């Protein structure tokens, strides 16, 4: 976990299933969260993600491409012992 202003997480730390908090609007430091699925182009920070649609839409989420180059928090599920 780090500040929204950066420095941002190393992309090599991200694993499938991680819940990521990203800065998606750099000028205003607007944030969003999503679930990482797979890399499209790690060097460019482009990934396939599961995204909550919001706005009380009937669709709970979608699968899409997203720029995740500004990750400031990674949450990873822990299995119970």
PyMOL Python script that loads the backbone (N, CA, C, O; Angstrom):
from pymol import cmd

cmd.read_pdbstr("""\
ATOM      1  N   UNK A   1       0.845  -1.180   0.000  1.00  0.00           N
ATOM      2  CA  UNK A   1       0.000   0.000   0.000  1.00  0.00           C
ATOM      3  C   UNK A   1       0.884   1.235   0.000  1.00  0.00           C
ATOM      4  O   UNK A   1       1.876   1.304   0.726  1.00  0.00           O
ATOM      5  N   UNK A   2       0.515   2.205  -0.820  1.00  0.00           N
ATOM      6  CA  UNK A   2       1.310   3.413  -0.929  1.00  0.00           C
ATOM      7  C   UNK A   2       0.426   4.618  -1.213  1.00  0.00           C
ATOM      8  O   UNK A   2      -0.793   4.479  -1.316  1.00  0.00           O
ATOM      9  N   UNK A   3       1.022   5.791  -1.341  1.00  0.00           N
ATOM     10  CA  UNK A   3       0.252   6.996  -1.609  1.00  0.00           C
ATOM     11  C   UNK A   3      -0.261   7.030  -3.057  1.00  0.00           C
ATOM     12  O   UNK A   3       0.357   6.463  -3.958  1.00  0.00           O
ATOM     13  N   UNK A   4      -1.389   7.699  -3.259  1.00  0.00           N
ATOM     14  CA  UNK A   4      -1.962   7.819  -4.597  1.00  0.00           C
ATOM     15  C   UNK A   4      -1.058   8.605  -5.537  1.00  0.00           C
ATOM     16  O   UNK A   4      -1.163   8.473  -6.756  1.00  0.00           O
ATOM     17  N   UNK A   5      -0.173   9.420  -4.977  1.00  0.00           N
ATOM     18  CA  UNK A   5       0.717  10.235  -5.799  1.00  0.00           C
ATOM     19  C   UNK A   5       1.928   9.449  -6.295  1.00  0.00           C
ATOM     20  O   UNK A   5       2.698   9.960  -7.108  1.00  0.00           O
ATOM     21  N   UNK A   6       2.109   8.222  -5.821  1.00  0.00           N
ATOM     22  CA  UNK A   6       3.251   7.407  -6.195  1.00  0.00           C
ATOM     23  C   UNK A   6       4.331   7.495  -5.128  1.00  0.00           C
ATOM     24  O   UNK A   6       4.182   8.281  -4.193  1.00  0.00           O
ATOM     25  N   UNK A   7       5.383   6.746  -5.219  1.00  0.00           N
ATOM     26  CA  UNK A   7       5.680   5.835  -6.313  1.00  0.00           C
ATOM     27  C   UNK A   7       4.700   4.668  -6.342  1.00  0.00           C
ATOM     28  O   UNK A   7       4.139   4.287  -5.315  1.00  0.00           O
ATOM     29  N   UNK A   8       4.506   4.111  -7.524  1.00  0.00           N
ATOM     30  CA  UNK A   8       3.527   3.046  -7.705  1.00  0.00           C
ATOM     31  C   UNK A   8       4.178   1.671  -7.603  1.00  0.00           C
ATOM     32  O   UNK A   8       5.398   1.530  -7.689  1.00  0.00           O
ATOM     33  N   UNK A   9       3.332   0.666  -7.417  1.00  0.00           N
ATOM     34  CA  UNK A   9       3.808  -0.708  -7.235  1.00  0.00           C
ATOM     35  C   UNK A   9       4.529  -1.200  -8.486  1.00  0.00           C
ATOM     36  O   UNK A   9       4.191  -0.820  -9.607  1.00  0.00           O
ATOM     37  N   UNK A  10       5.516  -2.039  -8.275  1.00  0.00           N
ATOM     38  CA  UNK A  10       6.189  -2.704  -9.388  1.00  0.00           C
ATOM     39  C   UNK A  10       5.196  -3.672 -10.013  1.00  0.00           C
ATOM     40  O   UNK A  10       4.589  -4.478  -9.307  1.00  0.00           O
ATOM     41  N   UNK A  11       5.027  -3.603 -11.307  1.00  0.00           N
ATOM     42  CA  UNK A  11       4.041  -4.439 -11.988  1.00  0.00           C
ATOM     43  C   UNK A  11       4.373  -5.925 -11.865  1.00  0.00           C
ATOM     44  O   UNK A  11       3.483  -6.768 -11.981  1.00  0.00           O
ATOM     45  N   UNK A  12       5.621  -6.248 -11.637  1.00  0.00           N
ATOM     46  CA  UNK A  12       6.013  -7.651 -11.489  1.00  0.00           C
ATOM     47  C   UNK A  12       5.438  -8.285 -10.222  1.00  0.00           C
ATOM     48  O   UNK A  12       5.433  -9.510 -10.100  1.00  0.00           O
ATOM     49  N   UNK A  13       4.955  -7.478  -9.282  1.00  0.00           N
ATOM     50  CA  UNK A  13       4.365  -7.999  -8.047  1.00  0.00           C
ATOM     51  C   UNK A  13       2.929  -8.499  -8.236  1.00  0.00           C
ATOM     52  O   UNK A  13       2.425  -9.257  -7.407  1.00  0.00           O
ATOM     53  N   UNK A  14       2.275  -8.083  -9.309  1.00  0.00           N
ATOM     54  CA  UNK A  14       0.850  -8.358  -9.506  1.00  0.00           C
ATOM     55  C   UNK A  14       0.634  -9.785  -9.987  1.00  0.00           C
ATOM     56  O   UNK A  14       1.323 -10.274 -10.882  1.00  0.00           O
ATOM     57  N   UNK A  15      -0.364 -10.450  -9.354  1.00  0.00           N
ATOM     58  CA  UNK A  15      -0.695 -11.831  -9.686  1.00  0.00           C
ATOM     59  C   UNK A  15      -2.175 -11.935 -10.031  1.00  0.00           C
ATOM     60  O   UNK A  15      -2.975 -11.120  -9.570  1.00  0.00           O
ATOM     61  N   UNK A  16      -2.558 -12.948 -10.855  1.00  0.00           N
ATOM     62  CA  UNK A  16      -3.973 -13.140 -11.160  1.00  0.00           C
ATOM     63  C   UNK A  16      -4.800 -13.266  -9.873  1.00  0.00           C
ATOM     64  O   UNK A  16      -4.418 -13.972  -8.940  1.00  0.00           O
ATOM     65  N   UNK A  17      -5.928 -12.572  -9.848  1.00  0.00           N
ATOM     66  CA  UNK A  17      -6.803 -12.594  -8.683  1.00  0.00           C
ATOM     67  C   UNK A  17      -6.569 -11.450  -7.722  1.00  0.00           C
ATOM     68  O   UNK A  17      -7.375 -11.240  -6.816  1.00  0.00           O
ATOM     69  N   UNK A  18      -5.483 -10.699  -7.892  1.00  0.00           N
ATOM     70  CA  UNK A  18      -5.220  -9.557  -7.005  1.00  0.00           C
ATOM     71  C   UNK A  18      -6.271  -8.472  -7.213  1.00  0.00           C
ATOM     72  O   UNK A  18      -6.658  -8.168  -8.342  1.00  0.00           O
ATOM     73  N   UNK A  19      -6.720  -7.899  -6.111  1.00  0.00           N
ATOM     74  CA  UNK A  19      -7.617  -6.751  -6.157  1.00  0.00           C
ATOM     75  C   UNK A  19      -6.721  -5.520  -6.132  1.00  0.00           C
ATOM     76  O   UNK A  19      -5.988  -5.299  -5.169  1.00  0.00           O
ATOM     77  N   UNK A  20      -6.782  -4.725  -7.188  1.00  0.00           N
ATOM     78  CA  UNK A  20      -5.894  -3.583  -7.343  1.00  0.00           C
ATOM     79  C   UNK A  20      -6.633  -2.267  -7.163  1.00  0.00           C
ATOM     80  O   UNK A  20      -7.770  -2.107  -7.605  1.00  0.00           O
ATOM     81  N   UNK A  21      -5.971  -1.345  -6.516  1.00  0.00           N
ATOM     82  CA  UNK A  21      -6.470   0.026  -6.416  1.00  0.00           C
ATOM     83  C   UNK A  21      -5.539   0.856  -7.289  1.00  0.00           C
ATOM     84  O   UNK A  21      -4.327   0.881  -7.076  1.00  0.00           O
ATOM     85  N   UNK A  22      -6.123   1.535  -8.277  1.00  0.00           N
ATOM     86  CA  UNK A  22      -5.318   2.281  -9.243  1.00  0.00           C
ATOM     87  C   UNK A  22      -5.741   3.747  -9.293  1.00  0.00           C
ATOM     88  O   UNK A  22      -6.862   4.106  -8.932  1.00  0.00           O
ATOM     89  N   UNK A  23      -4.817   4.573  -9.748  1.00  0.00           N
ATOM     90  CA  UNK A  23      -5.149   5.952 -10.099  1.00  0.00           C
ATOM     91  C   UNK A  23      -5.514   5.905 -11.573  1.00  0.00           C
ATOM     92  O   UNK A  23      -4.659   5.661 -12.424  1.00  0.00           O
ATOM     93  N   UNK A  24      -6.797   6.140 -11.877  1.00  0.00           N
ATOM     94  CA  UNK A  24      -7.248   6.087 -13.271  1.00  0.00           C
ATOM     95  C   UNK A  24      -7.433   7.484 -13.873  1.00  0.00           C
ATOM     96  O   UNK A  24      -7.661   7.618 -15.075  1.00  0.00           O
ATOM     97  N   UNK A  25      -7.337   8.505 -13.049  1.00  0.00           N
ATOM     98  CA  UNK A  25      -7.429   9.889 -13.530  1.00  0.00           C
ATOM     99  C   UNK A  25      -6.276  10.672 -12.900  1.00  0.00           C
ATOM    100  O   UNK A  25      -6.446  11.304 -11.857  1.00  0.00           O
ATOM    101  N   UNK A  26      -5.102  10.625 -13.539  1.00  0.00           N
ATOM    102  CA  UNK A  26      -3.898  11.216 -12.941  1.00  0.00           C
ATOM    103  C   UNK A  26      -4.005  12.701 -12.589  1.00  0.00           C
ATOM    104  O   UNK A  26      -3.443  13.131 -11.582  1.00  0.00           O
ATOM    105  N   UNK A  27      -4.702  13.477 -13.384  1.00  0.00           N
ATOM    106  CA  UNK A  27      -4.767  14.922 -13.121  1.00  0.00           C
ATOM    107  C   UNK A  27      -5.480  15.246 -11.819  1.00  0.00           C
ATOM    108  O   UNK A  27      -5.123  16.203 -11.132  1.00  0.00           O
ATOM    109  N   UNK A  28      -6.501  14.442 -11.473  1.00  0.00           N
ATOM    110  CA  UNK A  28      -7.270  14.700 -10.247  1.00  0.00           C
ATOM    111  C   UNK A  28      -7.023  13.646  -9.175  1.00  0.00           C
ATOM    112  O   UNK A  28      -7.612  13.711  -8.096  1.00  0.00           O
ATOM    113  N   UNK A  29      -6.152  12.671  -9.465  1.00  0.00           N
ATOM    114  CA  UNK A  29      -5.883  11.521  -8.591  1.00  0.00           C
ATOM    115  C   UNK A  29      -7.145  10.712  -8.328  1.00  0.00           C
ATOM    116  O   UNK A  29      -7.325  10.156  -7.245  1.00  0.00           O
ATOM    117  N   UNK A  30      -8.025  10.653  -9.339  1.00  0.00           N
ATOM    118  CA  UNK A  30      -9.218   9.803  -9.243  1.00  0.00           C
ATOM    119  C   UNK A  30      -8.808   8.349  -9.196  1.00  0.00           C
ATOM    120  O   UNK A  30      -7.854   7.943  -9.859  1.00  0.00           O
ATOM    121  N   UNK A  31      -9.530   7.559  -8.408  1.00  0.00           N
ATOM    122  CA  UNK A  31      -9.144   6.162  -8.205  1.00  0.00           C
ATOM    123  C   UNK A  31     -10.264   5.202  -8.595  1.00  0.00           C
ATOM    124  O   UNK A  31     -11.424   5.586  -8.748  1.00  0.00           O
ATOM    125  N   UNK A  32      -9.870   3.943  -8.748  1.00  0.00           N
ATOM    126  CA  UNK A  32     -10.806   2.868  -9.089  1.00  0.00           C
ATOM    127  C   UNK A  32     -10.180   1.571  -8.589  1.00  0.00           C
ATOM    128  O   UNK A  32      -8.965   1.488  -8.405  1.00  0.00           O
ATOM    129  N   UNK A  33     -11.014   0.566  -8.372  1.00  0.00           N
ATOM    130  CA  UNK A  33     -10.473  -0.748  -8.016  1.00  0.00           C
ATOM    131  C   UNK A  33     -10.986  -1.771  -9.017  1.00  0.00           C
ATOM    132  O   UNK A  33     -12.063  -1.620  -9.592  1.00  0.00           O
ATOM    133  N   UNK A  34     -10.183  -2.824  -9.213  1.00  0.00           N
ATOM    134  CA  UNK A  34     -10.532  -3.879 -10.157  1.00  0.00           C
ATOM    135  C   UNK A  34      -9.748  -5.135  -9.807  1.00  0.00           C
ATOM    136  O   UNK A  34      -8.849  -5.103  -8.966  1.00  0.00           O
ATOM    137  N   UNK A  35     -10.089  -6.225 -10.448  1.00  0.00           N
ATOM    138  CA  UNK A  35      -9.414  -7.500 -10.202  1.00  0.00           C
ATOM    139  C   UNK A  35      -8.572  -7.850 -11.422  1.00  0.00           C
ATOM    140  O   UNK A  35      -9.069  -7.879 -12.548  1.00  0.00           O
ATOM    141  N   UNK A  36      -7.293  -8.114 -11.183  1.00  0.00           N
ATOM    142  CA  UNK A  36      -6.358  -8.455 -12.248  1.00  0.00           C
ATOM    143  C   UNK A  36      -6.591  -9.882 -12.718  1.00  0.00           C
ATOM    144  O   UNK A  36      -6.741 -10.795 -11.906  1.00  0.00           O
ATOM    145  N   UNK A  37      -6.620 -10.073 -14.063  1.00  0.00           N
ATOM    146  CA  UNK A  37      -6.784 -11.400 -14.651  1.00  0.00           C
ATOM    147  C   UNK A  37      -5.487 -11.851 -15.339  1.00  0.00           C
ATOM    148  O   UNK A  37      -4.934 -12.898 -15.003  1.00  0.00           O
ATOM    149  N   UNK A  38      -5.008 -11.050 -16.304  1.00  0.00           N
ATOM    150  CA  UNK A  38      -3.821 -11.444 -17.073  1.00  0.00           C
ATOM    151  C   UNK A  38      -3.215 -10.217 -17.750  1.00  0.00           C
ATOM    152  O   UNK A  38      -3.875  -9.194 -17.933  1.00  0.00           O
ATOM    153  N   UNK A  39      -1.947 -10.350 -18.112  1.00  0.00           N
ATOM    154  CA  UNK A  39      -1.276  -9.262 -18.816  1.00  0.00           C
ATOM    155  C   UNK A  39      -1.587  -9.300 -20.297  1.00  0.00           C
ATOM    156  O   UNK A  39      -1.638 -10.368 -20.906  1.00  0.00           O
ATOM    157  N   UNK A  40      -1.794  -8.127 -20.870  1.00  0.00           N
ATOM    158  CA  UNK A  40      -1.808  -7.947 -22.323  1.00  0.00           C
ATOM    159  C   UNK A  40      -0.425  -7.476 -22.747  1.00  0.00           C
ATOM    160  O   UNK A  40       0.163  -8.002 -23.691  1.00  0.00           O
ATOM    161  N   UNK A  41       0.082  -6.479 -22.034  1.00  0.00           N
ATOM    162  CA  UNK A  41       1.413  -5.925 -22.309  1.00  0.00           C
ATOM    163  C   UNK A  41       1.932  -5.312 -21.004  1.00  0.00           C
ATOM    164  O   UNK A  41       1.669  -4.148 -20.704  1.00  0.00           O
ATOM    165  N   UNK A  42       2.668  -6.111 -20.239  1.00  0.00           N
ATOM    166  CA  UNK A  42       3.129  -5.644 -18.932  1.00  0.00           C
ATOM    167  C   UNK A  42       4.027  -4.417 -19.048  1.00  0.00           C
ATOM    168  O   UNK A  42       3.955  -3.522 -18.206  1.00  0.00           O
ATOM    169  N   UNK A  43       4.869  -4.361 -20.073  1.00  0.00           N
ATOM    170  CA  UNK A  43       5.757  -3.210 -20.233  1.00  0.00           C
ATOM    171  C   UNK A  43       4.984  -1.902 -20.357  1.00  0.00           C
ATOM    172  O   UNK A  43       5.463  -0.854 -19.925  1.00  0.00           O
ATOM    173  N   UNK A  44       3.797  -1.958 -20.942  1.00  0.00           N
ATOM    174  CA  UNK A  44       2.955  -0.773 -21.102  1.00  0.00           C
ATOM    175  C   UNK A  44       1.927  -0.628 -19.976  1.00  0.00           C
ATOM    176  O   UNK A  44       1.214   0.374 -19.921  1.00  0.00           O
ATOM    177  N   UNK A  45       1.844  -1.621 -19.075  1.00  0.00           N
ATOM    178  CA  UNK A  45       0.888  -1.578 -17.970  1.00  0.00           C
ATOM    179  C   UNK A  45      -0.525  -1.932 -18.380  1.00  0.00           C
ATOM    180  O   UNK A  45      -1.474  -1.569 -17.685  1.00  0.00           O
ATOM    181  N   UNK A  46      -0.693  -2.647 -19.513  1.00  0.00           N
ATOM    182  CA  UNK A  46      -2.020  -3.017 -20.001  1.00  0.00           C
ATOM    183  C   UNK A  46      -2.368  -4.434 -19.584  1.00  0.00           C
ATOM    184  O   UNK A  46      -1.587  -5.367 -19.768  1.00  0.00           O
ATOM    185  N   UNK A  47      -3.575  -4.576 -19.010  1.00  0.00           N
ATOM    186  CA  UNK A  47      -3.980  -5.875 -18.490  1.00  0.00           C
ATOM    187  C   UNK A  47      -5.454  -6.141 -18.745  1.00  0.00           C
ATOM    188  O   UNK A  47      -6.242  -5.217 -18.945  1.00  0.00           O
ATOM    189  N   UNK A  48      -5.813  -7.420 -18.735  1.00  0.00           N
ATOM    190  CA  UNK A  48      -7.212  -7.818 -18.733  1.00  0.00           C
ATOM    191  C   UNK A  48      -7.650  -7.836 -17.267  1.00  0.00           C
ATOM    192  O   UNK A  48      -6.963  -8.390 -16.409  1.00  0.00           O
ATOM    193  N   UNK A  49      -8.789  -7.230 -16.999  1.00  0.00           N
ATOM    194  CA  UNK A  49      -9.274  -7.095 -15.630  1.00  0.00           C
ATOM    195  C   UNK A  49     -10.773  -7.366 -15.567  1.00  0.00           C
ATOM    196  O   UNK A  49     -11.466  -7.351 -16.584  1.00  0.00           O
ATOM    197  N   UNK A  50     -11.251  -7.610 -14.363  1.00  0.00           N
ATOM    198  CA  UNK A  50     -12.688  -7.638 -14.091  1.00  0.00           C
ATOM    199  C   UNK A  50     -12.992  -6.329 -13.399  1.00  0.00           C
ATOM    200  O   UNK A  50     -12.378  -5.985 -12.390  1.00  0.00           O
ATOM    201  N   UNK A  51     -13.943  -5.608 -13.950  1.00  0.00           N
ATOM    202  CA  UNK A  51     -14.240  -4.253 -13.536  1.00  0.00           C
ATOM    203  C   UNK A  51     -15.693  -4.145 -13.088  1.00  0.00           C
ATOM    204  O   UNK A  51     -16.589  -4.626 -13.782  1.00  0.00           O
ATOM    205  N   UNK A  52     -15.933  -3.530 -11.954  1.00  0.00           N
ATOM    206  CA  UNK A  52     -17.298  -3.259 -11.508  1.00  0.00           C
ATOM    207  C   UNK A  52     -17.871  -2.135 -12.363  1.00  0.00           C
ATOM    208  O   UNK A  52     -17.258  -1.075 -12.488  1.00  0.00           O
ATOM    209  N   UNK A  53     -19.030  -2.359 -12.946  1.00  0.00           N
ATOM    210  CA  UNK A  53     -19.626  -1.383 -13.847  1.00  0.00           C
ATOM    211  C   UNK A  53     -20.160  -0.177 -13.083  1.00  0.00           C
ATOM    212  O   UNK A  53     -19.950   0.959 -13.508  1.00  0.00           O
ATOM    213  N   UNK A  54     -20.843  -0.399 -11.969  1.00  0.00           N
ATOM    214  CA  UNK A  54     -21.369   0.699 -11.146  1.00  0.00           C
ATOM    215  C   UNK A  54     -22.636   1.302 -11.710  1.00  0.00           C
ATOM    216  O   UNK A  54     -23.235   0.781 -12.652  1.00  0.00           O
ATOM    217  N   UNK A  55     -23.029   2.408 -11.115  1.00  0.00           N
ATOM    218  CA  UNK A  55     -24.198   3.131 -11.581  1.00  0.00           C
ATOM    219  C   UNK A  55     -25.507   2.378 -11.447  1.00  0.00           C
ATOM    220  O   UNK A  55     -26.460   2.658 -12.172  1.00  0.00           O
ATOM    221  N   UNK A  56     -25.565   1.432 -10.534  1.00  0.00           N
ATOM    222  CA  UNK A  56     -26.765   0.618 -10.304  1.00  0.00           C
ATOM    223  C   UNK A  56     -27.251  -0.113 -11.552  1.00  0.00           C
ATOM    224  O   UNK A  56     -28.441  -0.386 -11.708  1.00  0.00           O
ATOM    225  N   UNK A  57     -26.318  -0.419 -12.421  1.00  0.00           N
ATOM    226  CA  UNK A  57     -26.663  -1.167 -13.624  1.00  0.00           C
ATOM    227  C   UNK A  57     -26.926  -2.618 -13.258  1.00  0.00           C
ATOM    228  O   UNK A  57     -26.406  -3.121 -12.262  1.00  0.00           O
ATOM    229  N   UNK A  58     -27.728  -3.281 -14.062  1.00  0.00           N
ATOM    230  CA  UNK A  58     -28.061  -4.679 -13.806  1.00  0.00           C
ATOM    231  C   UNK A  58     -26.856  -5.597 -14.024  1.00  0.00           C
ATOM    232  O   UNK A  58     -26.791  -6.692 -13.466  1.00  0.00           O
ATOM    233  N   UNK A  59     -25.923  -5.147 -14.826  1.00  0.00           N
ATOM    234  CA  UNK A  59     -24.708  -5.922 -15.095  1.00  0.00           C
ATOM    235  C   UNK A  59     -23.733  -5.707 -13.936  1.00  0.00           C
ATOM    236  O   UNK A  59     -23.349  -4.568 -13.670  1.00  0.00           O
ATOM    237  N   UNK A  60     -23.325  -6.766 -13.244  1.00  0.00           N
ATOM    238  CA  UNK A  60     -22.463  -6.584 -12.076  1.00  0.00           C
ATOM    239  C   UNK A  60     -21.027  -6.170 -12.400  1.00  0.00           C
ATOM    240  O   UNK A  60     -20.370  -5.527 -11.581  1.00  0.00           O
ATOM    241  N   UNK A  61     -20.543  -6.527 -13.567  1.00  0.00           N
ATOM    242  CA  UNK A  61     -19.170  -6.201 -13.908  1.00  0.00           C
ATOM    243  C   UNK A  61     -18.879  -6.592 -15.332  1.00  0.00           C
ATOM    244  O   UNK A  61     -19.728  -7.173 -16.008  1.00  0.00           O
ATOM    245  N   UNK A  62     -17.683  -6.278 -15.798  1.00  0.00           N
ATOM    246  CA  UNK A  62     -17.298  -6.682 -17.135  1.00  0.00           C
ATOM    247  C   UNK A  62     -15.822  -7.050 -17.169  1.00  0.00           C
ATOM    248  O   UNK A  62     -15.058  -6.755 -16.249  1.00  0.00           O
ATOM    249  N   UNK A  63     -15.459  -7.692 -18.242  1.00  0.00           N
ATOM    250  CA  UNK A  63     -14.096  -8.139 -18.488  1.00  0.00           C
ATOM    251  C   UNK A  63     -13.568  -7.215 -19.562  1.00  0.00           C
ATOM    252  O   UNK A  63     -14.152  -7.127 -20.641  1.00  0.00           O
ATOM    253  N   UNK A  64     -12.463  -6.516 -19.285  1.00  0.00           N
ATOM    254  CA  UNK A  64     -11.977  -5.534 -20.254  1.00  0.00           C
ATOM    255  C   UNK A  64     -10.482  -5.320 -20.116  1.00  0.00           C
ATOM    256  O   UNK A  64      -9.838  -5.836 -19.202  1.00  0.00           O
ATOM    257  N   UNK A  65      -9.949  -4.547 -21.045  1.00  0.00           N
ATOM    258  CA  UNK A  65      -8.557  -4.133 -21.020  1.00  0.00           C
ATOM    259  C   UNK A  65      -8.464  -2.831 -20.230  1.00  0.00           C
ATOM    260  O   UNK A  65      -9.340  -1.972 -20.332  1.00  0.00           O
ATOM    261  N   UNK A  66      -7.399  -2.688 -19.443  1.00  0.00           N
ATOM    262  CA  UNK A  66      -7.252  -1.488 -18.630  1.00  0.00           C
ATOM    263  C   UNK A  66      -5.783  -1.151 -18.423  1.00  0.00           C
ATOM    264  O   UNK A  66      -4.928  -2.036 -18.392  1.00  0.00           O
ATOM    265  N   UNK A  67      -5.503   0.143 -18.282  1.00  0.00           N
ATOM    266  CA  UNK A  67      -4.164   0.615 -17.938  1.00  0.00           C
ATOM    267  C   UNK A  67      -4.039   0.536 -16.418  1.00  0.00           C
ATOM    268  O   UNK A  67      -4.723   1.261 -15.695  1.00  0.00           O
ATOM    269  N   UNK A  68      -3.166  -0.346 -15.940  1.00  0.00           N
ATOM    270  CA  UNK A  68      -2.982  -0.486 -14.496  1.00  0.00           C
ATOM    271  C   UNK A  68      -1.563  -0.076 -14.088  1.00  0.00           C
ATOM    272  O   UNK A  68      -1.004  -0.617 -13.134  1.00  0.00           O
ATOM    273  N   UNK A  69      -0.999   0.863 -14.801  1.00  0.00           N
ATOM    274  CA  UNK A  69       0.384   1.272 -14.539  1.00  0.00           C
ATOM    275  C   UNK A  69       0.539   2.095 -13.259  1.00  0.00           C
ATOM    276  O   UNK A  69       1.657   2.299 -12.787  1.00  0.00           O
ATOM    277  N   UNK A  70      -0.584   2.574 -12.691  1.00  0.00           N
ATOM    278  CA  UNK A  70      -0.520   3.381 -11.471  1.00  0.00           C
ATOM    279  C   UNK A  70      -1.234   2.672 -10.315  1.00  0.00           C
ATOM    280  O   UNK A  70      -2.231   3.172  -9.795  1.00  0.00           O
ATOM    281  N   UNK A  71      -0.717   1.510  -9.921  1.00  0.00           N
ATOM    282  CA  UNK A  71      -1.279   0.735  -8.811  1.00  0.00           C
ATOM    283  C   UNK A  71      -0.693   1.258  -7.503  1.00  0.00           C
ATOM    284  O   UNK A  71       0.526   1.281  -7.330  1.00  0.00           O
ATOM    285  N   UNK A  72      -1.563   1.678  -6.580  1.00  0.00           N
ATOM    286  CA  UNK A  72      -1.051   2.149  -5.290  1.00  0.00           C
ATOM    287  C   UNK A  72      -1.402   1.208  -4.143  1.00  0.00           C
ATOM    288  O   UNK A  72      -0.953   1.414  -3.016  1.00  0.00           O
ATOM    289  N   UNK A  73      -2.199   0.181  -4.417  1.00  0.00           N
ATOM    290  CA  UNK A  73      -2.487  -0.826  -3.383  1.00  0.00           C
ATOM    291  C   UNK A  73      -2.836  -2.139  -4.048  1.00  0.00           C
ATOM    292  O   UNK A  73      -3.579  -2.176  -5.028  1.00  0.00           O
ATOM    293  N   UNK A  74      -2.293  -3.213  -3.508  1.00  0.00           N
ATOM    294  CA  UNK A  74      -2.580  -4.574  -3.979  1.00  0.00           C
ATOM    295  C   UNK A  74      -3.137  -5.345  -2.797  1.00  0.00           C
ATOM    296  O   UNK A  74      -2.518  -5.402  -1.734  1.00  0.00           O
ATOM    297  N   UNK A  75      -4.300  -5.934  -2.986  1.00  0.00           N
ATOM    298  CA  UNK A  75      -4.862  -6.812  -1.952  1.00  0.00           C
ATOM    299  C   UNK A  75      -4.944  -8.209  -2.528  1.00  0.00           C
ATOM    300  O   UNK A  75      -5.425  -8.422  -3.640  1.00  0.00           O
ATOM    301  N   UNK A  76      -4.463  -9.152  -1.744  1.00  0.00           N
ATOM    302  CA  UNK A  76      -4.409 -10.555  -2.185  1.00  0.00           C
ATOM    303  C   UNK A  76      -5.147 -11.399  -1.166  1.00  0.00           C
ATOM    304  O   UNK A  76      -4.916 -11.291   0.038  1.00  0.00           O
ATOM    305  N   UNK A  77      -6.042 -12.245  -1.667  1.00  0.00           N
ATOM    306  CA  UNK A  77      -6.794 -13.128  -0.779  1.00  0.00           C
ATOM    307  C   UNK A  77      -5.855 -14.104  -0.072  1.00  0.00           C
ATOM    308  O   UNK A  77      -4.907 -14.619  -0.666  1.00  0.00           O
ATOM    309  N   UNK A  78      -6.132 -14.340   1.179  1.00  0.00           N
ATOM    310  CA  UNK A  78      -5.367 -15.319   1.957  1.00  0.00           C
ATOM    311  C   UNK A  78      -6.275 -16.498   2.283  1.00  0.00           C
ATOM    312  O   UNK A  78      -7.368 -16.324   2.824  1.00  0.00           O
ATOM    313  N   UNK A  79      -5.819 -17.678   1.955  1.00  0.00           N
ATOM    314  CA  UNK A  79      -6.604 -18.868   2.272  1.00  0.00           C
ATOM    315  C   UNK A  79      -6.516 -19.152   3.763  1.00  0.00           C
ATOM    316  O   UNK A  79      -5.455 -18.996   4.367  1.00  0.00           O
ATOM    317  N   UNK A  80      -7.637 -19.571   4.362  1.00  0.00           N
ATOM    318  CA  UNK A  80      -7.594 -19.905   5.788  1.00  0.00           C
ATOM    319  C   UNK A  80      -6.722 -21.141   6.036  1.00  0.00           C
ATOM    320  O   UNK A  80      -6.628 -22.032   5.192  1.00  0.00           O
ATOM    321  N   UNK A  81      -6.103 -21.170   7.185  1.00  0.00           N
ATOM    322  CA  UNK A  81      -5.237 -22.329   7.505  1.00  0.00           C
ATOM    323  C   UNK A  81      -6.027 -23.449   8.097  1.00  0.00           C
ATOM    324  O   UNK A  81      -5.467 -24.495   8.425  1.00  0.00           O
TER     325      UNK A  81
END
""", "prot")
cmd.dss("prot")
cmd.show_as("cartoon", "prot")
cmd.util.cbc("prot")
cmd.orient("prot")
